[in-house]
Amino acid sequence: MDKKWVWLPRASLEYQEGAFAFVKESALRLGQPSDLLCPCIDCRNLCHQPTDTVPTDTVVDHLIIKGMDQKYKRKQSWFEHGDVKADKPSDIGSEEYEAYDLFRTAFFD
């Protein structure tokens, strides 16, 4: 999924076209659902918005008016919208586990 558009100014034509293409591609990948998780700053992928509104889509409007949530913008994979997760070994969080083990050993053992 093309993610370059999210870093452009929201008023630019390229951003608006990117937002429309994102919603259209997401709907296709997810089997044309009647609603879609909205990744805008306010909804933050917690709220479903209808995808069958005409002439514009609510999710597209939210992305253009409010912008995309910064955390979602930086994600490597937008799997909530049909993007394929990257197959890579994940050692994310190993530092947290090590810190927790040190804390537990120091205070509870």
Buried (B, 14 or more C-beta within 10 A) or exposed (E): BEBEBBEBEBEEEEBBEBBBBBBEBBBEBBEEEEBBBBBBBEBBBEBBBEBEEEEEBBBBBBBBEBBBBEEBBEBEEBEBBBBEEEEEEEEEEEEEEEEEEEEEEEEEE
